[in-house]
Amino acid sequence: MKTSLIFLFLIASFFVRSLRWLGVLQQKEYRMDRLLLYLISSEGIKELFRIIPKKNDFTRTGLKRPKLTARSILMSILFVVVTFVYFSYANIIGKEFLLNWYPYPLWYNLILFILVALIFLIFIPLFAMISALPTALLAYLQTYKRLIQAKKILDRKKPKIIGITGSYGKTSTKLLLNHVLSKKYSVFKTPKSFNTKYSVANSIVRGYKDEEIAIIEYAAYKKGEIKELTKWVKPNLAIITGLTNQHVGLFGTLEDIIKAKAELVSSLAKNSQVICNCYDEKTKRIYDESNSKAQLIQVKPELGQIKISNARIDDQAKLQFKWGESVVKTQLVGAQYVEIVHMVITTALQFDMKKESIIEAIESFNPHEKFIVTYNLANGVKVIDDGDTSNPKGFEAMIKLAKSYKASQKVLISPGIVDLGKDSREVHLDLAQKTKKVFDKVIYVGEAGKADFKSVWSDELLTTSDQLKEVISSLDENDLLIIEGRMPSWASQYLTA
């Protein structure tokens, strides 16, 4: 009986730990820099020493696992091969070693198997990484194959390429700009938040259909990555959405982020335009770093002929503003979107669109993926959901939005912000102090920044699924729930409309 329980424990532990680490590798995009940053974070250290499975690991929402893709399937097959090789050789080596000092053959194989299995269980993260290595070579070859194909397509059709970069707001800007420009032109855009070499090239090869304009996101986790992509997909106009210390843990410093984003601007021809979001003056540092001769067009409130003013939210938290004498009513949730709208207007005017057509397009735009959305839970509570990747600027914007919204109780649920590196403590402490002034309760569902929020909120900080469930059930139509950041699956089940 005891032997059977030992076997069941080992099998369950293997199953859960293996799937979780295969999932972690996929979540970190199979990048060693992102994985190493994760391993030195509090969340990564906790996961590294998480040997014994939890009850929640055996539920559909609680079990962390990789999404089924060709690469994850191949990596899983290789992981099985690595596992087989390990157990085969470990048993042979174990028998040679233990035979010299353990004289009882009846228990020999059982003791040897348990020892070998426990060592394997501890080193599952390493074996998962080894399994991912061959897929990295295949991914490298496939990426350059796609880049060559994409360049041939673009060189032949020569669309006007709009490149978007920045620390935040790239996808939102792309989606709104696509909607506006489509009123006059045929427009191609990369789907979702695709912004790496492979995803951009693959999108062009599969989706580009001779459109006049192509809108491309350019992102990076280190210097040189945007520069490399611009060699294959060279922009004619650049948009800089903003600057913050998002992913500074990977870049090292804010200066390195600036240099990486500036690579897009540096690739532009002399007669090109750069549209820069200067609502925050420090964003202009990206243009300055590029030493580009391209024309800089600064986007600021009430600047020149494009006078955007009186930005506010209505009683449904939707953005309204004045453009000159015209009042524009959007479906965008949150006053912070005025920066994106202003950049889109400025870009559309560069393409000779008329003011009336631009306003009509902005007002008809229905935000969906990658935008803040609002809905009501079954008990009537109002939810404002910014459930995509979180960054310091977006987090602060949601705090300001909650402050301006009238509600009996205001509750925040967040997993914190990842990839901040050495800036994590400072950023999370600042955010925790700001949330303390606005929210009645905070439910923390992640590990990044958890200790910092705990230092501010003390025992009032809620962290468990039972506490989340209890708070949700206690709210009603007079209350407000803010979701900031991507929710883990165990929390999402309580947050659906």
Backbone torsions as a table, in degrees:
resi	resn	phi	psi	omega
1	MET	NA	-46.3	179.7
2	LYS	-63.0	-39.8	178.3
3	THR	-61.8	-41.2	179.4
4	SER	-64.1	-40.7	179.0
5	LEU	-65.1	-38.6	177.7
6	ILE	-62.1	-44.5	179.3
7	PHE	-63.5	-42.4	179.5
8	LEU	-63.3	-42.3	178.2
9	PHE	-61.2	-45.8	-178.2
10	LEU	-65.3	-43.3	-179.4
11	ILE	-63.7	-45.1	179.2
12	ALA	-62.8	-42.4	179.9
13	SER	-64.9	-43.0	177.0
14	PHE	-57.6	-49.2	-174.5
15	PHE	-60.4	-51.8	-176.2
16	VAL	-67.8	-49.4	-175.8
17	ARG	-65.3	-38.4	179.2
18	SER	-64.8	-48.8	-179.7
19	LEU	-62.7	-40.9	-178.7
20	ARG	-62.7	-42.0	-177.7
21	TRP	-76.7	-31.1	171.6
22	LEU	-64.3	-36.3	176.5
23	GLY	-68.2	-39.9	178.6
24	VAL	-61.1	-45.1	-179.6
25	LEU	-60.1	-41.9	178.2
26	GLN	-66.6	-42.3	180.0
27	GLN	-60.4	-35.1	179.4
28	LYS	-90.2	15.4	174.3
29	GLU	59.5	27.5	177.7
30	TYR	59.7	22.8	-179.6
31	ARG	-96.3	129.2	-179.0
32	MET	-68.0	-32.6	-179.6
33	ASP	-66.6	-43.2	178.3
34	ARG	-68.2	-36.7	-179.4
35	LEU	-67.7	-42.4	179.5
36	LEU	-64.3	-39.9	177.1
37	LEU	-63.2	-38.0	177.7
38	TYR	-65.3	-41.1	-175.9
39	LEU	-66.4	-25.4	179.1
40	ILE	-96.5	0.1	176.5
41	SER	-84.1	163.6	179.3
42	SER	-62.1	-37.4	179.2
43	GLU	-66.1	-42.3	-179.1
44	GLY	-67.6	-41.6	178.5
45	ILE	-62.6	-41.9	178.1
46	LYS	-62.0	-41.6	179.9
47	GLU	-69.4	-35.6	-179.1
48	LEU	-62.0	-36.7	-178.1
49	PHE	-100.5	16.0	179.6
50	ARG	-88.6	87.4	-175.3
51	ILE	-91.3	-46.5	-174.7
52	ILE	-85.4	125.5	179.9
53	PRO	-68.4	153.4	177.2
54	LYS	-100.6	163.3	-179.6
55	LYS	-57.0	-39.4	-177.8
56	ASN	-67.0	-20.0	-179.6
57	ASP	-67.0	-15.6	-177.5
58	PHE	-102.4	19.4	174.5
59	THR	-110.9	159.7	-177.3
60	ARG	-62.7	-39.5	-178.7
61	THR	-82.8	-26.2	-175.5
62	GLY	-87.1	-23.6	-176.5
63	LEU	-81.3	113.1	177.3
64	LYS	-78.2	130.7	-177.1
65	ARG	-154.7	158.6	-179.9
66	PRO	-74.0	149.0	171.6
67	LYS	-72.2	147.1	-176.8
68	LEU	-74.8	110.6	172.7
69	THR	-134.1	168.9	179.0
70	ALA	-59.6	-39.7	-178.3
71	ARG	-70.6	-42.1	-179.6
72	SER	-66.7	-35.0	177.7
73	ILE	-66.6	-45.1	178.4
74	LEU	-62.1	-43.5	179.7
75	MET	-63.1	-38.4	178.7
76	SER	-65.0	-39.6	177.2
77	ILE	-63.8	-44.3	178.6
78	LEU	-64.0	-34.3	177.8
79	PHE	-64.2	-40.1	177.0
80	VAL	-63.1	-40.5	178.5
81	VAL	-63.8	-46.1	178.6
82	VAL	-60.3	-40.5	178.6
83	THR	-61.5	-45.9	-179.8
84	PHE	-62.2	-45.1	180.0
85	VAL	-62.4	-43.0	-179.6
86	TYR	-59.8	-51.9	-176.3
87	PHE	-65.2	-34.7	179.4
88	SER	-63.7	-51.2	-176.7
89	TYR	-75.8	-34.1	-179.8
90	ALA	-64.9	-37.7	178.5
91	ASN	-68.4	-39.7	179.1
92	ILE	-64.5	-47.6	179.7
93	ILE	-64.4	-40.2	179.8
94	GLY	-62.0	-40.7	-180.0
95	LYS	-65.7	-40.1	178.9
96	GLU	-64.4	-38.5	-176.5
97	PHE	-77.6	-48.1	-172.9
98	LEU	-77.5	-23.6	-177.4
99	LEU	-59.5	-24.8	-177.0
100	ASN	-76.6	-20.2	-174.8
101	TRP	-131.7	-9.9	-179.8
102	TYR	-110.1	110.4	-169.8
103	PRO	-91.8	0.2	-172.0
104	TYR	-105.5	94.5	-175.5
105	PRO	-62.2	-23.6	-178.3
106	LEU	-62.7	-40.2	-177.9
107	TRP	-101.1	-3.6	-172.3
108	TYR	-57.7	-54.2	-176.0
109	ASN	-64.4	-36.6	179.8
110	LEU	-66.1	-47.6	180.0
111	ILE	-63.1	-41.5	179.3
112	LEU	-63.1	-43.7	-178.9
113	PHE	-63.7	-43.8	-179.4
114	ILE	-62.3	-43.4	179.6
115	LEU	-62.6	-48.0	179.8
116	VAL	-63.0	-41.2	-178.3
117	ALA	-66.9	-40.9	179.3
118	LEU	-64.6	-40.3	176.9
119	ILE	-61.9	-43.2	178.7
120	PHE	-61.8	-43.2	-178.3
121	LEU	-59.8	-41.7	179.7
122	ILE	-65.4	-39.8	-173.0
123	PHE	-97.4	17.3	177.4
124	ILE	-55.2	-42.5	177.7
125	PRO	-56.4	-40.6	179.3
126	LEU	-66.4	-43.7	-179.7
127	PHE	-65.6	-33.1	176.8
128	ALA	-66.0	-41.1	178.6
129	MET	-65.0	-40.9	177.9
130	ILE	-61.0	-39.4	-179.9
131	SER	-65.8	-26.6	-177.9
132	ALA	-81.7	-19.9	-174.5
133	LEU	-59.4	-49.0	179.1
134	PRO	-60.8	-32.8	179.8
135	THR	-68.9	-26.1	178.9
136	ALA	-65.7	-39.7	177.9
137	LEU	-65.6	-44.1	178.5
138	LEU	-63.0	-40.2	178.8
139	ALA	-64.3	-38.8	178.7
140	TYR	-62.0	-46.8	-179.2
141	LEU	-66.1	-41.8	179.6
142	GLN	-65.7	-37.1	179.2
143	THR	-61.0	-48.0	-177.2
144	TYR	-72.2	-28.2	172.8
145	LYS	-62.9	-45.4	179.8
146	ARG	-67.3	-39.1	179.5
147	LEU	-61.9	-42.5	178.0
148	ILE	-62.1	-43.9	179.3
149	GLN	-64.0	-43.4	-178.8
150	ALA	-63.9	-43.1	-179.6
151	LYS	-62.1	-40.6	178.8
152	LYS	-61.6	-41.6	179.6
153	ILE	-63.9	-47.5	-177.9
154	LEU	-69.0	-37.5	178.5
155	ASP	-65.0	-32.4	-178.6
156	ARG	-76.9	-40.1	-174.2
157	LYS	-96.7	-24.2	177.0
158	LYS	49.6	58.8	173.9
159	PRO	-72.9	161.0	172.0
160	LYS	-76.7	117.5	-174.9
161	ILE	-100.5	121.6	175.5
162	ILE	-100.6	117.9	179.2
163	GLY	-100.0	131.7	-179.4
164	ILE	-117.2	128.6	175.0
165	THR	-139.9	170.8	-178.3
166	GLY	144.7	172.4	-177.9
167	SER	-81.5	-18.7	-178.5
168	TYR	-158.4	163.4	172.3
169	GLY	78.2	7.1	-176.9
170	LYS	-64.5	-50.3	-176.0
171	THR	-69.1	-40.4	178.0
172	SER	-61.1	-43.9	178.2
173	THR	-62.5	-44.2	-179.9
174	LYS	-59.8	-45.3	-176.2
175	LEU	-67.2	-44.1	179.2
176	LEU	-68.6	-41.8	179.6
177	LEU	-63.0	-40.5	177.2
178	ASN	-59.5	-44.0	-179.5
179	HIS	-62.6	-42.2	-177.6
180	VAL	-70.8	-50.7	-177.2
181	LEU	-65.4	-26.7	-179.6
182	SER	-65.7	-14.6	177.4
183	LYS	-70.1	-19.0	-179.1
184	LYS	-125.6	-29.4	-173.5
185	TYR	-123.8	164.2	167.3
186	SER	-85.0	129.6	-170.9
187	VAL	-130.3	133.8	171.0
188	PHE	-106.4	138.8	173.7
189	LYS	-134.8	147.3	173.3
190	THR	-68.2	140.0	-177.1
191	PRO	-74.5	161.4	174.4
192	LYS	48.7	-134.3	177.0
193	SER	-108.9	34.2	-178.4
194	PHE	-66.3	119.9	-175.5
195	ASN	-151.2	12.2	176.5
196	THR	-99.8	171.6	-176.7
197	LYS	-56.3	-49.3	-176.8
198	TYR	-68.9	-47.2	-175.2
199	SER	-64.8	-37.2	177.6
200	VAL	-67.2	-50.8	-178.1
201	ALA	-62.4	-43.4	-179.2
202	ASN	-64.2	-37.5	178.2
203	SER	-64.0	-40.7	179.3
204	ILE	-66.1	-45.8	-178.8
205	VAL	-62.2	-40.4	-175.9
206	ARG	-88.6	-27.7	-169.6
207	GLY	-117.4	-17.9	-176.1
208	TYR	-72.9	127.4	-176.5
209	LYS	-126.0	50.9	176.1
210	ASP	65.3	29.0	177.9
211	GLU	-65.8	154.3	-178.7
212	GLU	-72.3	-32.9	-177.1
213	ILE	-126.1	140.3	174.4
214	ALA	-123.6	125.9	179.3
215	ILE	-106.3	119.4	-172.6
216	ILE	-124.5	133.8	171.0
217	GLU	-87.4	139.3	176.3
218	TYR	-121.5	114.3	-179.1
219	ALA	-126.0	164.7	-179.5
220	ALA	-157.0	157.4	170.9
221	TYR	-113.0	-5.3	177.0
222	LYS	-159.2	165.3	-179.6
223	LYS	-63.9	144.5	176.4
224	GLY	100.3	-22.6	-175.7
225	GLU	-71.9	-42.1	177.4
226	ILE	-68.8	-41.0	178.1
227	LYS	-56.6	-42.5	179.4
228	GLU	-63.7	-43.0	-179.2
229	LEU	-66.7	-36.6	-178.7
230	THR	-67.9	-19.8	175.7
231	LYS	-66.9	-29.4	-178.5
232	TRP	-98.6	-37.2	-179.0
233	VAL	-125.3	91.7	-171.6
234	LYS	-91.2	121.9	-177.6
235	PRO	-78.4	155.2	174.0
236	ASN	-102.2	-21.0	179.6
237	LEU	-146.7	142.2	-178.5
238	ALA	-120.3	144.6	173.4
239	ILE	-121.5	126.5	176.0
240	ILE	-106.8	114.1	-170.6
241	THR	-82.2	-28.0	-177.3
242	GLY	162.3	171.0	-178.0
243	LEU	-136.3	128.2	171.5
244	THR	-151.7	176.9	-176.0
245	ASN	-88.5	32.9	173.9
246	GLN	-62.9	131.6	-180.0
247	HIS	65.4	21.3	-179.8
248	VAL	-63.7	-23.6	177.0
249	GLY	-63.0	-29.5	178.0
250	LEU	-85.2	-40.2	-178.7
251	PHE	-74.2	-37.2	-177.4
252	GLY	109.8	-54.0	180.0
253	THR	-142.3	164.5	175.4
254	LEU	-64.0	-33.6	178.1
255	GLU	-61.1	-37.6	178.5
256	ASP	-69.0	-34.7	175.1
257	ILE	-62.1	-46.0	179.6
258	ILE	-58.8	-45.5	-179.5
259	LYS	-63.8	-39.2	-179.8
260	ALA	-66.2	-45.7	179.9
261	LYS	-67.7	-31.8	-179.0
262	ALA	-65.7	-18.8	-179.8
263	GLU	-61.7	-30.7	177.1
264	LEU	-66.2	-45.7	-178.7
265	VAL	-66.5	-38.0	-179.6
266	SER	-62.8	-23.7	-177.2
267	SER	-81.3	-8.8	-175.2
268	LEU	-76.6	150.0	173.8
269	ALA	-73.1	162.9	-174.3
270	LYS	-59.7	-35.2	-175.8
271	ASN	-91.8	15.9	-179.2
272	SER	-85.9	172.7	176.7
273	GLN	-118.0	147.4	173.2
274	VAL	-122.4	118.0	178.6
275	ILE	-99.7	114.8	-170.8
276	CYS	-116.6	127.9	177.6
277	ASN	-74.0	98.8	-178.2
278	CYS	-103.7	22.5	167.3
279	TYR	-58.6	-33.7	170.4
280	ASP	-109.8	111.6	-171.8
281	GLU	-58.1	-28.3	-175.2
282	LYS	-69.4	-16.9	178.7
283	THR	-61.6	-30.2	-179.6
284	LYS	-62.2	-18.7	179.2
285	ARG	-61.0	-27.2	177.9
286	ILE	-65.4	-44.5	176.8
287	TYR	-64.8	-45.5	-178.2
288	ASP	-60.4	-38.9	-179.0
289	GLU	-65.2	-28.0	-174.4
290	SER	-72.9	-22.0	-174.1
291	ASN	55.0	32.1	-176.4
292	SER	-79.7	150.4	175.0
293	LYS	-95.0	2.2	178.8
294	ALA	-67.0	151.3	-178.7
295	GLN	-70.8	127.4	178.1
296	LEU	-90.2	126.8	174.3
297	ILE	-116.4	107.9	-177.0
298	GLN	-85.1	133.1	177.9
299	VAL	-101.6	112.3	-179.3
300	LYS	-139.1	158.7	175.0
301	PRO	-59.8	136.0	175.8
302	GLU	52.3	45.1	-178.8
303	LEU	-99.4	123.1	172.9
304	GLY	57.0	-133.7	-178.0
305	GLN	-77.8	-19.2	-178.7
306	ILE	-99.0	86.3	-175.7
307	LYS	-95.3	98.3	177.2
308	ILE	-98.4	122.8	-176.1
309	SER	-146.4	172.2	173.8
310	ASN	54.8	40.6	177.7
311	ALA	-71.5	128.5	-179.9
312	ARG	-156.0	172.9	176.4
313	ILE	-111.5	148.6	177.0
314	ASP	-86.7	-168.9	-176.4
315	ASP	-72.3	-5.2	173.3
316	GLN	-106.0	13.1	178.7
317	ALA	68.1	20.3	-179.0
318	LYS	-95.5	143.4	-172.8
319	LEU	-72.6	133.9	168.7
320	GLN	-129.7	150.5	176.8
321	PHE	-159.3	169.0	176.3
322	LYS	-106.9	133.2	171.3
323	TRP	-114.3	100.0	-170.9
324	GLY	65.0	-119.8	177.7
325	GLU	-95.6	-4.6	-176.5
326	SER	-90.2	134.2	174.4
327	VAL	-94.2	123.1	-177.5
328	VAL	-110.3	123.1	180.0
329	LYS	-109.7	117.0	-176.1
330	THR	-106.6	172.0	173.1
331	GLN	-99.4	7.8	-178.4
332	LEU	-78.8	133.4	-176.7
333	VAL	-93.0	113.7	177.5
334	GLY	113.6	134.4	-178.6
335	ALA	-68.0	-20.7	-177.6
336	GLN	-64.3	-20.0	-179.1
337	TYR	-70.5	-8.2	178.7
338	VAL	-60.1	-31.1	179.0
339	GLU	-65.0	-44.9	179.5
340	ILE	-65.9	-44.5	179.0
341	VAL	-59.1	-42.5	-179.4
342	HIS	-63.2	-41.7	177.5
343	MET	-64.5	-40.3	179.6
344	VAL	-65.1	-43.9	177.3
345	ILE	-59.0	-46.8	-179.0
346	THR	-60.6	-42.6	179.2
347	THR	-66.3	-45.0	-179.1
348	ALA	-60.0	-37.2	178.0
349	LEU	-66.4	-30.5	175.1
350	GLN	-65.9	-22.3	178.6
351	PHE	-101.1	21.8	172.4
352	ASP	61.3	33.6	174.2
353	MET	-85.0	148.2	-178.9
354	LYS	-83.3	150.8	-177.3
355	LYS	-56.6	-44.8	-177.5
356	GLU	-61.9	-40.8	-179.8
357	SER	-67.1	-38.4	179.4
358	ILE	-65.7	-46.2	179.9
359	ILE	-61.0	-44.6	179.4
360	GLU	-59.8	-41.6	-179.6
361	ALA	-66.9	-42.9	-179.7
362	ILE	-64.1	-43.0	-178.7
363	GLU	-69.9	-27.1	-178.9
364	SER	-89.1	-6.9	-177.6
365	PHE	-70.2	126.5	179.6
366	ASN	-104.8	102.2	-176.9
367	PRO	-65.5	138.4	179.0
368	HIS	-137.5	-106.9	-178.1
369	GLU	-61.3	142.5	175.4
370	LYS	71.8	6.4	176.1
371	PHE	-115.5	157.7	172.8
372	ILE	-67.4	134.3	179.7
373	VAL	-125.1	159.6	175.8
374	THR	-122.7	147.0	174.7
375	TYR	-162.5	175.1	178.8
376	ASN	-118.0	138.5	172.9
377	LEU	-73.9	172.4	-177.8
378	ALA	-58.9	-30.6	-180.0
379	ASN	-86.7	6.6	174.4
380	GLY	92.7	-7.3	-176.9
381	VAL	-64.9	138.3	178.8
382	LYS	-78.1	128.6	178.5
383	VAL	-115.8	129.8	169.8
384	ILE	-113.9	113.4	-166.6
385	ASP	-111.9	110.8	172.0
386	ASP	-109.6	59.5	-167.9
387	GLY	-85.7	30.8	174.4
388	ASP	-102.2	-168.6	178.3
389	THR	-59.1	139.8	-175.4
390	SER	-97.5	150.3	174.1
391	ASN	-141.9	160.6	-175.5
392	PRO	-56.1	-40.9	-178.7
393	LYS	-64.9	-46.3	-179.8
394	GLY	-65.9	-37.4	178.6
395	PHE	-62.0	-46.8	179.4
396	GLU	-62.9	-37.3	179.2
397	ALA	-63.4	-37.2	179.2
398	MET	-70.5	-33.6	175.6
399	ILE	-64.2	-43.8	178.4
400	LYS	-64.1	-39.5	178.7
401	LEU	-62.6	-44.6	179.4
402	ALA	-63.8	-38.0	-179.7
403	LYS	-62.1	-36.7	-176.9
404	SER	-84.0	-6.9	-175.6
405	TYR	-96.4	135.6	-179.3
406	LYS	-86.8	123.9	179.5
407	ALA	-158.7	154.0	178.9
408	SER	-68.1	-47.8	176.8
409	GLN	-128.1	142.7	176.4
410	LYS	-121.1	122.8	-175.9
411	VAL	-123.1	134.6	177.1
412	LEU	-111.3	136.8	170.9
413	ILE	-125.9	129.0	-174.2
414	SER	-154.4	148.3	172.7
415	PRO	-96.0	2.7	-176.5
416	GLY	84.8	-172.5	-176.1
417	ILE	-119.3	128.2	-178.5
418	VAL	-94.9	169.4	173.2
419	ASP	63.7	28.3	177.8
420	LEU	-92.0	-10.8	177.8
421	GLY	57.3	-133.5	-176.8
422	LYS	-66.7	-16.3	178.7
423	ASP	-84.6	-5.8	-172.6
424	SER	-58.5	-48.0	-177.0
425	ARG	-62.1	-47.7	-178.5
426	GLU	-61.5	-45.5	-178.3
427	VAL	-64.5	-47.9	-176.7
428	HIS	-69.0	-35.8	176.2
429	LEU	-63.0	-43.4	178.8
430	ASP	-62.3	-45.2	179.4
431	LEU	-65.3	-40.0	179.7
432	ALA	-61.3	-42.7	179.8
433	GLN	-65.8	-36.7	178.6
434	LYS	-71.4	-37.1	178.2
435	THR	-67.8	-31.0	-179.2
436	LYS	-62.1	-29.3	-178.5
437	LYS	-82.6	-14.1	-172.1
438	VAL	-116.7	-40.7	-170.8
439	PHE	-99.6	147.4	175.1
440	ASP	-81.8	-32.7	179.7
441	LYS	-142.6	148.7	171.3
442	VAL	-127.2	128.3	175.5
443	ILE	-108.9	116.1	-175.5
444	TYR	-102.8	120.5	-172.3
445	VAL	-115.8	14.3	177.8
446	GLY	-130.3	-175.5	-179.9
447	GLU	-106.9	-33.7	-179.6
448	ALA	-62.9	119.7	178.3
449	GLY	80.1	2.7	-176.8
450	LYS	-61.7	-44.8	-179.3
451	ALA	-64.3	-33.3	-179.6
452	ASP	-71.2	-41.5	175.5
453	PHE	-66.1	-35.6	178.8
454	LYS	-63.5	-36.7	-178.9
455	SER	-66.9	-24.9	179.6
456	VAL	-93.8	-44.9	-175.4
457	TRP	-88.8	-16.0	179.4
458	SER	55.7	-137.0	-176.1
459	ASP	-72.3	-8.2	177.7
460	GLU	-75.1	-18.6	-179.7
461	LEU	-70.0	126.5	-178.6
462	LEU	-99.8	137.6	-171.6
463	THR	-137.4	-10.0	-173.1
464	THR	-103.6	162.8	178.5
465	SER	-65.3	-35.4	178.4
466	ASP	-64.9	-40.9	178.7
467	GLN	-67.0	-39.9	177.6
468	LEU	-61.7	-47.2	-179.5
469	LYS	-61.7	-41.5	-179.2
470	GLU	-65.1	-43.0	-179.7
471	VAL	-65.9	-45.7	-178.9
472	ILE	-58.6	-43.5	-177.9
473	SER	-69.2	-20.8	-178.1
474	SER	-87.6	-12.3	-177.3
475	LEU	-83.5	159.9	176.7
476	ASP	-140.3	-168.8	-173.4
477	GLU	-66.2	-11.7	178.7
478	ASN	-90.7	-1.9	-174.0
479	ASP	-106.2	164.5	-179.6
480	LEU	-126.6	132.4	175.9
481	LEU	-118.9	120.7	178.4
482	ILE	-102.6	127.6	174.8
483	ILE	-108.4	117.9	-178.5
484	GLU	-123.0	106.6	-179.9
485	GLY	107.1	164.9	-176.3
486	ARG	-75.4	123.6	-176.3
487	MET	-81.0	140.1	170.2
488	PRO	-67.0	156.3	-173.7
489	SER	-60.2	-33.3	-177.4
490	TRP	-68.3	-26.2	178.2
491	ALA	-87.1	-32.8	-176.3
492	SER	-60.0	-32.1	-176.5
493	GLN	-62.5	-21.3	179.2
494	TYR	-95.1	-0.9	-169.5
495	LEU	-119.3	18.8	179.2
496	THR	-89.7	151.4	-177.4
497	ALA	-67.3	NA	NA
